Amino acid sequence: MKNAPPLFLLPGVQRIFGGFSLSKCRGDLQWLKGVLAVDLARSTCGCAFRRDPFGMTMTIQNQADNRVNAGEPVNAGETLWDRGRLEAVHTQADKSQRVRQMFDSIAPTYERINTLFSGGRDRAWRKRTVKIAGVQQGDSVLDIACGTGDLLRAFDAGAVRPSRLTGADFSLGMLRHAVNSDAPTASWLQADGLSLPFASESFDITSCAFGVRNFQDLNAGLREMHRVLRPGGRAVILEFTRPANRVVRFVHEFYSARLMPLGARILSRDRTGAYSYLPKSVVSFVDASAMCRRLKAAGFAKATATPLTFGVVTVYRADKVAT
Ligand SMILES: C[S@@+](CC[C@H](N)C(=O)[O-])C[C@H]1O[C@@H](n2cnc3c(N)ncnc32)[C@H](O)[C@@H]1O
């Protein structure tokens, strides 16, 4: 029992090892089939076919094409997080570039891996984040580090649909999946969360799910979230935290530092070190009270933290003073 996975992971574990029936796992089987098909296409003609942002078919996805589209030097299979860098992920001078290349690389399997290894909890966490944001009629939302669009999807499905949804991310690989998926009608743009291309006071809600931990400069990112908010607006942030209970923390960290990286690496065929970066970046990131202090230092009038699933993640809400 000592090394058993936390209870909330069981649905995911069951999906993988337990009820492996066709009906239950059709989605996963189709995904695995897709992974193999793309791999076969790569090995025979060096490319795979995907839909472009405008719904037309184009040939992308060999690493050379990615390099051109992303404007970044991505080397196939390059290790971005070696042992040395993993010891100090938040203080790497080029953290930003490494993070961007890492997400460009894992974008094709990102959502599947998330859902499998969080036992489906990631969707519930985003739903709760939307609830905590307290969307009102006519609100506009800017989702920073939107990735493949999961949080905007949750906003779209919330009790009150925002009038305008905007997603910003600096990884073109992730954005391409957002645009091609069943993500809601939204404006998508490639932008750095530390220097947003928006006038001050443009949005009612700014959000960020599993993004701030990756910022090169956390304080600068929080200041940007505050700057683009209208008076009375609020920021919601969903981020991993370390559970307060020592037993839960031990079990969870064993899972996320040992089991998850191995499984995720095999399924996503990641060579960048993305799934070793994840647990390292969580254990060395600021805790909930430090995050609330930083939100206030960024200009927010008040900040609250709501731990979810034994504190594995926390939702922060920070309000900008209404003038
Ligand atoms: C773990 S993913 C989260 C994606 C999405 N928010 C979700 O809930 O699944 C982190 C995302 O943050 C983006 N990101 C990290 N730093 C960023 C920055 N400075 N500006 C814009 N996007 C950033 C990455 O490209 C990646 O898509």
The ligand as a MOL file (V3000), in Angstrom:
LIG
                    3D

  0  0  0     0  0            999 V3000
M  V30 BEGIN CTAB
M  V30 COUNTS 27 29 0 0 0
M  V30 BEGIN ATOM
M  V30 1 C 1.5740 22.4700 -19.6060 0
M  V30 2 S 1.0900 23.3810 -21.0310 0 CHG=1
M  V30 3 C -0.5270 23.9490 -20.5650 0
M  V30 4 C -1.4370 24.1320 -21.7270 0
M  V30 5 C -2.8800 24.4410 -21.3880 0
M  V30 6 N -3.0030 25.6720 -20.6630 0
M  V30 7 C -3.5280 23.3140 -20.6250 0
M  V30 8 O -4.2230 23.5750 -19.6580 0
M  V30 9 O -3.3770 22.1610 -21.0170 0 CHG=-1
M  V30 10 C 2.0630 24.8370 -20.8320 0
M  V30 11 C 1.9290 25.7730 -22.0010 0
M  V30 12 O 2.5290 27.0140 -21.6210 0
M  V30 13 C 3.1110 27.5770 -22.7760 0
M  V30 14 N 4.0370 28.6130 -22.3260 0
M  V30 15 C 5.0300 28.4870 -21.4210 0
M  V30 16 N 5.6450 29.6600 -21.2410 0
M  V30 17 C 5.0130 30.5590 -22.0300 0
M  V30 18 C 5.1870 31.9350 -22.2870 0
M  V30 19 N 6.1440 32.6390 -21.6970 0
M  V30 20 N 4.3490 32.5410 -23.1520 0
M  V30 21 C 3.3920 31.8350 -23.7820 0
M  V30 22 N 3.1730 30.5180 -23.5960 0
M  V30 23 C 3.9790 29.8860 -22.7270 0
M  V30 24 C 3.7380 26.3740 -23.4720 0
M  V30 25 O 4.0230 26.6050 -24.8140 0
M  V30 26 C 2.6440 25.3230 -23.2720 0
M  V30 27 O 1.7400 25.3000 -24.3420 0
M  V30 END ATOM
M  V30 BEGIN BOND
M  V30 1 1 1 2
M  V30 2 1 2 3
M  V30 3 1 2 10
M  V30 4 1 3 4
M  V30 5 1 4 5
M  V30 6 1 5 6
M  V30 7 1 5 7
M  V30 8 2 7 8
M  V30 9 1 7 9
M  V30 10 1 10 11
M  V30 11 1 11 12
M  V30 12 1 11 26
M  V30 13 1 12 13
M  V30 14 1 13 14
M  V30 15 1 13 24
M  V30 16 1 14 15
M  V30 17 1 14 23
M  V30 18 2 15 16
M  V30 19 1 16 17
M  V30 20 1 17 18
M  V30 21 2 17 23
M  V30 22 1 18 19
M  V30 23 2 18 20
M  V30 24 1 20 21
M  V30 25 2 21 22
M  V30 26 1 22 23
M  V30 27 1 24 25
M  V30 28 1 24 26
M  V30 29 1 26 27
M  V30 END BOND
M  V30 END CTAB
M  END
